[in-house]
Amino acid sequence: MLASFLPVLYPAILVAVAIDAFIPPLPAEILTITAGAMSAHRDADPLLTWIAAFLGCWIGDLAVYLLFRRELTGLLVRWRWGRAVRRQLDAAIARAGRSATDAALIAVRFLPGGRTASMAAAGISRVPGRRVVVLDGVGSALWAVWTVGLGFVTGTAVDLPVWAGSLIGSGIGLISGTVIAGVLAWRSRRARR
């Protein structure tokens, strides 16, 4: 049954992951983890899954960066929620400083909504494009390895159907992101004291 979805699986991953940069609640990670679990059961190709996840992540992130770099966010401020988002981004950039660190451009993507926040901050802070392309490429590659690998490992570690491996992998990913976010918040509060 899953094999019938294979022709659209890789383009669907690429598009979903790219759109996820603009709409973080989109469950692109779940799709990528599921494809990883499918590849553990030989229902999908792990390399093609990784390539689709990597390209989707890279393309989506760079689009967000360019949107904020070119100051096309004027559309945002037309709505009340957009003005609130812009104020929050400006406040976060003011707290962090105007220059994004290399580690942040790579690592923040592993937190919920981190891809969008780091690329928006890089665009607003006017981080040089070449630097963003390279660092985002590294981060996108690592993110794709993490999500596809998480699905693959849970798909092979448990003798359950693909959907169960996907659910377990998604749970592990969510818990990992939450723990990392909690540790970073704790360290930030501790450093301010």
C-alpha positions as CSV (number, residue, x, y, z in Angstrom):
1,M,0.0,0.0,0.0
2,L,2.7,2.5,0.9
3,A,4.6,1.8,-2.3
4,S,1.7,3.4,-4.3
5,F,2.6,6.7,-2.6
6,L,6.3,6.4,-3.6
7,P,6.2,8.5,-6.8
8,V,4.9,11.6,-4.9
9,L,6.7,10.9,-1.6
10,Y,10.0,12.7,-2.3
11,P,8.4,15.8,-4.0
12,A,5.9,15.9,-1.1
13,I,8.8,15.9,1.4
14,L,10.6,18.6,-0.4
15,V,7.6,20.9,-0.7
16,A,6.3,20.2,2.9
17,V,9.7,20.9,4.5
18,A,10.2,24.1,2.4
19,I,6.7,25.4,3.4
20,D,7.4,24.4,7.0
21,A,10.0,27.2,7.1
22,F,7.1,29.7,6.7
23,I,4.5,27.8,8.7
24,P,6.3,26.0,11.5
25,P,3.3,24.1,12.8
26,L,3.2,22.2,9.5
27,P,4.1,18.5,10.4
28,A,7.0,18.3,7.9
29,E,9.2,16.5,10.5
30,I,6.5,13.8,10.9
31,L,6.5,13.3,7.1
32,T,10.3,13.0,7.0
33,I,10.5,10.7,10.1
34,T,7.8,8.6,8.5
35,A,9.7,8.3,5.3
36,G,12.8,7.3,7.4
37,A,10.7,4.6,9.0
38,M,9.5,3.5,5.6
39,S,13.1,3.2,4.4
40,A,13.9,1.0,7.4
41,H,11.2,-1.3,6.0
42,R,12.5,-0.9,2.4
43,D,9.4,0.9,1.3
44,A,11.4,4.1,0.5
45,D,15.0,5.0,-0.4
46,P,16.8,6.6,2.5
47,L,19.2,8.6,0.3
48,L,16.3,10.1,-1.8
49,T,14.4,10.8,1.4
50,W,17.5,12.6,2.8
51,I,18.0,14.6,-0.4
52,A,14.4,15.7,-0.4
53,A,14.5,16.7,3.2
54,F,17.8,18.5,2.8
55,L,16.7,20.5,-0.3
56,G,13.3,21.4,1.2
57,C,15.0,22.6,4.4
58,W,17.6,24.6,2.5
59,I,15.3,26.2,0.0
60,G,12.7,27.1,2.6
61,D,15.2,28.5,5.0
62,L,16.9,30.6,2.3
63,A,13.5,31.9,1.2
64,V,12.7,33.1,4.8
65,Y,16.1,34.7,5.0
66,L,15.6,36.5,1.7
67,L,12.1,37.6,2.7
68,F,13.4,39.3,5.9
69,R,16.7,40.4,4.3
70,R,14.8,42.3,1.5
71,E,12.5,43.8,4.1
72,L,9.5,42.4,2.4
73,T,7.9,42.0,5.8
74,G,5.8,45.1,5.1
75,L,3.1,42.7,4.3
76,L,3.3,41.4,7.9
77,V,2.7,44.7,9.6
78,R,-0.6,45.1,7.8
79,W,-2.2,42.8,10.3
80,R,-2.2,42.9,14.1
81,W,-0.7,39.4,14.4
82,G,2.0,40.4,11.9
83,R,3.0,43.4,14.0
84,A,3.1,41.2,17.1
85,V,5.4,38.7,15.3
86,R,7.7,41.6,14.1
87,R,7.9,43.0,17.6
88,Q,8.8,39.7,19.0
89,L,11.5,39.2,16.4
90,D,12.9,42.6,17.0
91,A,13.0,42.0,20.8
92,A,14.7,38.7,20.3
93,I,17.3,40.2,18.0
94,A,17.9,43.1,20.5
95,R,18.5,40.6,23.3
96,A,20.8,38.4,21.3
97,G,22.7,41.2,19.5
98,R,22.6,42.1,15.9
99,S,24.9,39.4,14.6
100,A,23.8,35.8,14.5
101,T,26.5,33.3,15.5
102,D,27.5,30.4,13.3
103,A,26.4,27.9,15.8
104,A,22.9,29.5,16.1
105,L,22.4,29.4,12.4
106,I,23.1,25.6,12.4
107,A,21.7,24.5,15.8
108,V,18.6,26.5,16.4
109,R,16.7,24.6,13.7
110,F,16.5,21.6,16.0
111,L,14.1,23.6,18.3
112,P,10.4,24.0,17.5
113,G,10.1,27.0,15.2
114,G,13.9,27.5,15.3
115,R,14.4,27.3,11.5
116,T,12.0,30.2,10.9
117,A,13.4,32.3,13.9
118,S,17.0,31.9,13.0
119,M,16.6,32.7,9.3
120,A,14.3,35.7,10.1
121,A,16.9,37.0,12.6
122,A,19.7,36.4,10.1
123,G,17.8,38.4,7.4
124,I,16.9,41.3,9.8
125,S,20.5,41.3,11.1
126,R,21.8,41.4,7.5
127,V,24.1,38.5,8.0
128,P,26.0,38.1,4.7
129,G,24.3,35.9,2.1
130,R,27.3,33.6,1.4
131,R,27.6,32.9,5.1
132,V,23.9,32.1,5.5
133,V,24.0,29.8,2.4
134,V,26.9,27.8,3.7
135,L,25.8,27.6,7.3
136,D,22.2,26.8,6.4
137,G,23.4,24.1,4.0
138,V,25.3,22.5,6.9
139,G,22.4,22.9,9.2
140,S,19.9,21.6,6.7
141,A,22.1,18.5,6.0
142,L,22.3,17.8,9.7
143,W,18.6,18.3,10.2
144,A,17.8,16.0,7.4
145,V,20.1,13.3,8.8
146,W,18.5,13.7,12.2
147,T,14.9,13.4,11.0
148,V,15.4,10.7,8.4
149,G,17.8,8.9,10.8
150,L,15.3,9.1,13.7
151,G,12.6,7.4,11.6
152,F,15.1,4.8,10.2
153,V,16.4,3.9,13.7
154,T,13.0,3.7,15.3
155,G,11.7,1.8,12.2
156,T,14.5,-0.8,12.6
157,A,14.6,-0.9,16.4
158,V,11.0,-1.8,17.0
159,D,9.3,-4.6,15.3
160,L,6.1,-2.6,14.6
161,P,4.4,-1.2,11.5
162,V,5.7,1.9,9.8
163,W,3.1,4.2,11.4
164,A,4.2,3.0,14.9
165,G,7.9,3.6,14.2
166,S,6.9,7.0,12.8
167,L,4.9,7.9,15.9
168,I,7.7,6.8,18.3
169,G,10.3,8.7,16.2
170,S,8.1,11.8,16.2
171,G,7.7,11.5,20.0
172,I,11.4,11.2,20.5
173,G,12.0,14.2,18.3
174,L,9.4,16.3,20.1
175,I,10.8,15.3,23.5
176,S,14.4,16.1,22.4
177,G,13.4,19.5,21.1
178,T,11.5,20.3,24.3
179,V,14.4,19.2,26.5
180,I,16.9,21.2,24.4
181,A,14.6,24.3,24.6
182,G,14.2,23.9,28.3
183,V,18.0,23.6,28.9
184,L,18.7,26.6,26.8
185,A,16.0,28.7,28.6
186,W,17.3,27.6,32.0
187,R,20.9,28.5,31.0
188,S,19.7,31.8,29.7
189,R,17.9,32.7,32.9
190,R,20.8,31.5,35.0
191,A,23.2,33.7,33.0
192,R,21.0,36.8,33.4
193,R,21.1,36.3,37.2
